[in-house]
């Protein structure tokens, strides 16, 4: 079909054509689709002129021509497809369908983010969930590659193609083995940890801590006992006495599993800033938009 024909076709014309064919009358069709008889007649006439075909024999009874009979199934199919599009869009808006794709560091994914996902799933059970749990340093790259629509994690450089928006501050705690001499302390200053050996699970986070400590006191530093990739491994090593670790507060849920204690750090107190990451210029899907709203509500209620 020529482009000029396609550009002149309209859904209102198709709707009027199908209504007249169904009712066998321009007047009855007009009542059914809430238009005037003259408007319906004009729409059908415009369609006939665009197609260069007569669709109805207009007499005492309005009958489809042979061309009209052949084209009616196509018009009905188009109208059905448009109806499905409208219903599908409504389902997406109302979160009766869709897919939520989120990336988060492993420990955050199985604690704070998991709780948020549980609440989201209860509210929107028809939305599918896909969670990519990874190391904190990988979250931005996962979002950049389009493997997740949203990323939730600690502050990281993003580049020009990924944006970040602040979500919450999370306190950093000292973690030691349950049998460690510090285990009974309510709070520990960094000065008391000058000779401690540390289990490091993120080189970027370790550099961040070192910068904060040096800003407070140039004599403070962290000696590495062992370096691992995952926070759960770090907690396990702390539990068997390999060293100490500086861990976000949400990790306390695993204290009993690894036989460790979480203790408040002071002089200085340290917080870690967490962000929501998404690809620049892309509009969030309705499920992602709703999940971001939920994350911010939970962060606010937790004092983040």
For each residue, the residues with C-beta under 8 A, 3 or more apart:
1: 5 6
2: 5 6
3: 6 7
4: 7 8
5: 1 2 8 9 50 51
6: 1 2 3 9
7: 3 4
8: 4 5 46 50
9: 5 6 13 14 47 50
10: 13 14 43 46
11: 14 15 78 79 82
12: 15 16 43
13: 9 10 16 17 43 44 46 47 50
14: 9 10 11 17 18 47 75 78 79
15: 11 12 18 19 33 43 79
16: 12 13 19 20 29 33 35 39 40 43 44 47
17: 13 14 20 21 43 44 47 55 68 71 72 75
18: 14 15 21 22 72 75 76 79
19: 15 16 22 23 29 30 32 33 40
20: 16 17 23 24 25 26 29 40 44 56 62
21: 17 18 24 56 64 68 72
22: 18 19 29 32
23: 19 20 28 29 32
24: 20 21 28 61 62 63
25: 20 28 29 62
26: 20 29 30 37 40 41 44 62
27: 30 31 37
28: 23 24 25 31 32
29: 16 19 20 22 23 25 26 32 33 40
30: 19 26 27 33 35 36 37 39 40
31: 27 28 34
32: 19 22 23 28 29
33: 15 16 19 29 30 40
34: 31
35: 16 30 39 40 43
36: 30 39 40
37: 26 27 30 40 41
38: 41 42
39: 16 30 35 36 42 43
40: 16 19 20 26 29 30 33 35 36 37 43 44
41: 26 37 38 44 45
42: 38 39 45 46
43: 10 12 13 15 16 17 35 39 40 46 47
44: 13 16 17 20 26 40 41 47 48 55 56
45: 41 42 48 49
46: 8 10 13 42 43 49 50
47: 9 13 14 16 17 43 44 50 51 55
48: 44 45 51 52 53 54 55
49: 45 46 52
50: 5 8 9 13 46 47
51: 5 47 48 55 71
52: 48 49
53: 48 65 67 68 71
54: 48 57 65 67 68
55: 17 44 47 48 51 64 65 67 68 71
56: 20 21 44 62 63 64 65 68
57: 54 62 63 64 65
58: 62
59: 62 63
60:
61: 24
62: 20 24 25 26 56 57 58 59
63: 24 56 57 59
64: 21 55 56 57 68 69 72
65: 53 54 55 56 57 68 69
66: 69 70
67: 53 54 55 70 71
68: 17 21 53 54 55 56 64 65 71 72
69: 64 65 66 72
70: 66 67 73
71: 17 51 53 55 67 68 74 75
72: 17 18 21 64 68 69 75 76
73: 70 76 77
74: 71 77 78
75: 14 17 18 71 72 78 79
76: 18 72 73 79 80
77: 73 74 80 81
78: 11 14 74 75 81 82
79: 11 14 15 18 75 76 82 83
80: 76 77 83 84
81: 77 78 84 85
82: 11 78 79 85 86
83: 79 80 86 87
84: 80 81 87 88
85: 81 82 88 89
86: 82 83 89 90
87: 83 84 90 91
88: 84 85 91 92 97
89: 85 86 92 93
90: 86 87 93 94 96
91: 87 88 94 96 97 98
92: 88 89 95 96 97 98 285 286
93: 89 90 286
94: 90 91
95: 92 98 123 124 126 127 286 287 290
96: 90 91 92 126
97: 88 91 92 126 127
98: 91 92 95 127 128 285 286 287
99: 127 128 129 130 285 287
100: 120 127 128 129 130 149 150 285 287 288 291
101: 130 132 147 148 149 150 288
102: 113 117 129 130 131 132 148 149 150 151 152 291
103: 131 132 133 134 138 139 142 143 147 148 150 151 152 153 277
104: 108 109 113 131 132 133 134 139 151 152 153
105: 108 109 133 134 135 136 139 153 154 231
106: 109 110 133 134 135 230 231 232
107: 110 111 230 231 232 248 250 251 254
108: 104 105 111 112 113 136 152 153 248 250 274
109: 104 105 106 113 114 131 133
110: 106 107 113 114 133
111: 107 108 114 115 250 251 253 254
112: 108 115 116 250 298
113: 102 104 108 109 110 116 117 131 152
114: 109 110 111 117 118
115: 111 112 118 119 298
116: 112 113 119 120 291 294 295 298
117: 102 113 114 120 121 129 131
118: 114 115 121 122
119: 115 116 122 123 294 298
120: 100 116 117 123 124 127 129 290 291 294
121: 117 118 124 125 127 129
122: 118 119 125
123: 95 119 120
124: 95 120 121 127 287 290
125: 121 122
126: 95 96 97
127: 95 97 98 99 100 120 121 124 287
128: 98 99 100
129: 99 100 102 117 120 121
130: 99 100 101 102 148
131: 102 103 104 109 113 117
132: 101 102 103 104 142 147 148
133: 103 104 105 106 109 110
134: 103 104 105 106 138 139 142
135: 105 106 138 202 229 230
136: 105 108 139 153 154 156 202 204 205
137: 156 202 204
138: 103 134 135 141 142
139: 103 104 105 134 136 142 143 151 152 153 156 277
140: 143 144 151 153 156 157 158 159 162 277
141: 138 144 145
142: 103 132 134 138 139 145 147 148 151
143: 103 139 140 146 147 148 149 150 151 162 277 278 279
144: 140 141 159 161 162 279
145: 141 142
146: 143 279
147: 101 103 132 142 143
148: 101 102 103 130 132 142 143 151
149: 100 101 102 143 278 279 282 284 285 288
150: 100 101 102 103 143 276 277 278 284 288 291 292
151: 102 103 104 139 140 142 143 148 162 276 277 278
152: 102 103 104 108 113 139 167 274 275 276 277 295
153: 103 104 105 108 136 139 140 156 274 275 277
154: 105 136 205 272 273 274 275
155: 164 208 272 273 274 275
156: 136 137 139 140 153 164 204 275 277
157: 140
158: 140 161 162 163 164 277
159: 140 144 162
160: 280
161: 144 158 279 280
162: 140 143 144 151 158 159 277 278 279 280
163: 158 277 278 279 280
164: 155 156 158 275 276 277
165: 275 276
166: 273 274 275
167: 152 274 275 276 295 296 299 304
168: 273 274 299 302 304
169: 271 272 273 274 304
170: 248 249 250 271 272 273 274 304
171: 248 249 264 269 270 271 272
172: 209 246 247 248 249 265 270 271 272
173: 246 247 248 249 251 252 262 263 264 265
174: 182 188 193 244 245 246 262 263 264 265
175: 235 238 244 245 246 247 251 255 260 261 262 263
176: 180 182 183 238 244 260 261 263
177: 180 183 238 239 240 241 259 260 261
178: 183 239 259 260 261
179: 183 241
180: 176 177 183 241 244 261
181:
182: 174 176 185 188 192 261 263
183: 176 177 178 179 180 261 263
184:
185: 182 188 263
186: 263 264
187: 263 264 265 266
188: 174 182 185 192 193 263 264 265 266
189: 192 193 265 266 267
190: 193 194 213 216 217 220 265 266 267 268
191: 194 217 220 267
192: 182 188 189
193: 174 188 189 190 196 244
194: 190 191 219 220 221
195: 223
196: 193 222 223 243 244
197: 223 224 225 242 243 244
198: 206 222 223 224 225 243 244 245 246
199: 225 226 227 228 234 237 238 242 243 244 245
200: 203 206 222 224 226 227 228 234 245
201: 205 227 228 229 230 231 233 234 245
202: 135 136 137 205 206 231
203: 200 206 207 227
204: 136 137 156 207 208
205: 136 154 201 202 208 209 246 272
206: 198 200 202 203 209 210 222 224
207: 203 204 210 211
208: 155 204 205 211 212 272
209: 172 205 206 212 213 222 246 270
210: 206 207 213 214 221 222
211: 207 208 214 215
212: 208 209 215 216 268 270
213: 190 209 210 216 217 220 221 222 268
214: 210 211 217 218 220 221
215: 211 212
216: 190 212 213 220 267 268
217: 190 191 213 214 220
218: 214
219: 194
220: 190 191 194 213 214 216 217
221: 194 210 213 214
222: 196 198 200 206 209 210 213 246
223: 195 196 197 198
224: 197 198 200 206 227
225: 197 198 199 242 243
226: 199 200 237 242 243
227: 199 200 201 203 224
228: 199 200 201 233 234 237
229: 135 201 233
230: 106 107 135 201 233 234
231: 105 106 107 201 202 234 235 247 251
232: 106 107 235 236 254
233: 201 228 229 230 236 237
234: 199 200 201 228 230 231 237 238 245 247
235: 175 231 232 238 239 245 247 251 254 257 258 260
236: 232 233 239 240 258
237: 199 226 228 233 234 240 242 243 245
238: 175 176 177 199 234 235 241 242 243 244 245 258 260
239: 177 178 235 236 258 259 260
240: 177 236 237
241: 177 179 180 238
242: 197 199 225 226 237 238
243: 196 197 198 199 225 226 237 238
244: 174 175 176 180 193 196 197 198 199 238
245: 174 175 198 199 200 201 234 235 237 238
246: 172 173 174 175 198 205 209 222 265 270
247: 172 173 175 231 234 235 251 262
248: 107 108 170 171 172 173 251 272
249: 170 171 172 173 252 262
250: 107 108 111 112 170 253
251: 107 111 173 175 231 235 247 248 254 255 262
252: 173 249 255 262
253: 111 250
254: 107 111 232 235 251 257 258 260
255: 175 251 252 258 260 261 262
256: 259
257: 235 254
258: 235 236 238 239 254 255
259: 177 178 239 256
260: 175 176 177 178 235 238 239 254 255
261: 175 176 177 178 180 182 183 255
262: 173 174 175 247 249 251 252 255
263: 173 174 175 176 182 183 185 186 187 188
264: 171 173 174 186 187 188 269
265: 172 173 174 187 188 189 190 246 268 269 270
266: 187 188 189 190 269
267: 189 190 191 216
268: 190 212 213 216 265
269: 171 264 265 266
270: 171 172 209 212 246 265
271: 169 170 171 172
272: 154 155 169 170 171 172 205 208 248
273: 154 155 166 168 169 170
274: 108 152 153 154 155 166 167 168 169 170 304
275: 152 153 154 155 156 164 165 166 167
276: 150 151 152 164 165 167 292 295
277: 103 139 140 143 150 151 152 153 156 158 162 163 164
278: 143 149 150 151 162 163 282 284 288
279: 143 144 146 149 161 162 163 282
280: 160 161 162 163
281:
282: 149 278 279
283:
284: 149 150 278 288 289 292
285: 92 98 99 100 149 288 289
286: 92 93 95 98 289 290
287: 95 98 99 100 124 127 290 291
288: 100 101 149 150 278 284 285 291 292
289: 284 285 286 292 293
290: 95 120 124 286 287 293 294
291: 100 102 116 120 150 287 288 294 295
292: 150 276 284 288 289 295 296
293: 289 290 296 297
294: 116 119 120 290 291 297 298
295: 116 152 167 276 291 292 298 299
296: 167 292 293 299 300
297: 293 294 300 301
298: 112 115 116 119 294 295 301 302
299: 167 168 295 296 302 304
300: 296 297 303 304
301: 297 298
302: 168 298 299
303: 300
304: 167 168 169 170 274 299 300
